[in-house]
Amino acid sequence: MDIRLGNGFDVHAFEEGDHVVLCGVKVPHDKALKGHSDADVGMHAITDAIYGALAEGDIGRHFPPSDPQWKGAASEIFLKHAVLLAREKGFEISNIDCTLICERPKVGPHATAMMDALAQITGMAMDRISVKATTSERLGFTGREEGIAAIATATLVKP
């Protein structure tokens, strides 16, 4: 059995706006996340975790930010690509664990919807996907509410 573990990390700064997209869910907020795509920091970290487990680089390798076709793109495009690549290489994604790091918005009320969205995109059972949040105790750029960070781990198994 071939078992692979990958991790991903992403950050996006805040800009003017009225919502953020986190793990596929539109969350009301007094700011938006700035990015070349829709800036879904959680989905980007998860996508990079899958690519990492496959030794396939990161999102930028597969979807270069210098390519204008990805401007404003929905991050589910990237995640679907990583999932398909894993399946093409004979792997099943056993589980995904994502931690969003921010003071606000509060993630807890939206975590179940985020896990459901990720389950729909990946074709995984929701009980194999974890989305949770923590603060940085008001320290650093997330503590100053300048942006959001995310870290994710994915386990891939080839039977």
C-alpha positions in Angstrom: 0.0 0.0 0.0 1.3 3.5 -0.9 0.3 6.1 1.6 1.2 9.7 1.0 0.9 12.8 3.2 0.9 16.4 1.8 0.6 19.8 3.4 -0.4 23.1 2.0 -0.2 26.7 3.3 -1.7 29.8 1.8 -2.3 33.4 2.8 -4.3 36.2 1.3 -4.6 39.9 2.4 -7.8 41.7 2.9 -9.2 44.4 0.6 -12.4 46.3 0.3 -15.4 44.1 0.0 -18.5 42.6 1.7 -17.6 38.9 1.9 -14.9 36.2 1.8 -15.0 32.8 0.1 -13.6 30.1 2.5 -13.6 26.5 1.5 -16.2 27.1 -1.1 -18.6 29.1 1.1 -19.4 32.8 0.7 -19.1 34.2 4.2 -20.4 37.7 5.0 -17.6 40.0 6.2 -16.7 43.7 6.1 -13.7 42.9 3.8 -12.8 40.6 0.9 -9.7 38.6 0.2 -7.4 39.9 -2.4 -6.0 37.4 -5.0 -5.6 36.5 -8.6 -8.4 34.0 -8.4 -11.3 34.1 -5.9 -8.7 34.0 -3.1 -10.2 31.0 -1.3 -7.3 30.6 1.1 -8.7 27.3 2.5 -9.3 25.7 -0.8 -5.8 26.8 -2.0 -4.1 25.2 1.0 -6.1 22.0 0.4 -5.2 21.9 -3.3 -1.5 22.4 -2.5 -1.7 19.6 0.1 -3.0 17.2 -2.5 -0.4 18.3 -5.1 2.3 18.0 -2.4 1.3 14.4 -1.6 1.6 13.6 -5.3 4.9 15.5 -5.6 3.3 17.7 -8.3 4.3 21.1 -7.0 1.7 23.7 -6.2 -1.2 25.6 -7.7 1.1 28.1 -9.3 2.7 25.3 -11.3 -0.6 24.1 -12.7 -2.4 27.4 -12.9 0.2 30.2 -13.2 -1.0 33.6 -11.8 0.7 35.2 -14.8 -1.9 33.5 -17.0 -4.9 35.9 -17.4 -7.4 33.1 -17.9 -7.2 32.4 -14.2 -8.1 35.9 -13.1 -11.1 35.7 -10.8 -11.4 31.9 -11.3 -13.3 29.9 -8.8 -10.9 27.9 -6.7 -13.0 24.7 -7.1 -11.4 24.5 -10.6 -8.0 24.1 -9.0 -9.2 21.6 -6.3 -11.1 19.5 -8.9 -7.9 19.3 -11.0 -5.8 18.1 -8.0 -8.5 15.5 -7.1 -8.6 14.3 -10.7 -4.8 14.1 -10.9 -4.7 12.0 -7.7 -7.3 9.6 -9.2 -5.5 9.4 -12.5 -2.4 8.3 -10.5 -4.4 5.6 -8.8 -4.8 7.4 -5.4 -7.8 7.9 -3.2 -7.9 10.8 -0.9 -8.4 9.3 2.5 -8.9 12.6 4.5 -8.4 16.3 4.4 -7.8 18.5 7.4 -7.9 22.3 7.0 -7.3 25.0 9.6 -8.2 28.6 8.8 -6.3 31.2 10.8 -8.0 34.5 11.4 -9.6 36.7 14.1 -12.6 37.3 11.9 -14.9 36.3 10.3 -15.9 33.5 12.7 -15.6 30.2 11.0 -17.5 28.0 13.4 -21.0 28.9 12.2 -20.0 28.0 8.6 -17.7 25.0 9.1 -20.3 22.4 8.4 -21.3 24.2 5.1 -17.6 24.3 4.2 -17.1 20.6 4.8 -20.2 19.9 2.7 -19.0 22.1 -0.1 -15.6 20.4 -0.1 -17.3 17.0 0.0 -19.3 17.9 -3.1 -16.2 19.2 -5.0 -14.0 16.2 -4.1 -16.6 13.5 -4.1 -15.5 12.5 -0.6 -17.7 11.6 2.4 -18.1 14.6 4.7 -16.8 12.6 7.7 -13.4 12.5 6.0 -13.1 16.3 5.8 -12.3 18.6 8.7 -12.5 22.4 8.6 -11.7 24.2 11.8 -10.3 27.6 12.8 -8.0 29.2 15.2 -6.9 32.7 16.0 -3.3 33.9 16.3 -4.1 35.5 19.6 -4.0 39.0 18.0 -0.4 38.4 16.9 1.0 38.9 13.4 -0.8 39.8 10.2 -3.8 37.6 11.0 -4.0 39.0 14.5 -4.0 42.5 13.2 -6.8 41.4 10.8 -4.8 42.2 7.7 -5.6 38.8 6.1 -6.3 35.1 6.5 -3.9 32.1 6.5 -4.7 28.5 6.0 -2.9 25.2 6.5 -4.1 21.9 5.2 -3.1 18.3 5.3 -4.2 15.6 2.8 -3.7 11.8 3.1 -3.7 9.9 -0.2 -3.8 6.1 -0.4 -3.1 3.8 -3.3 -4.5 0.4 -2.5 
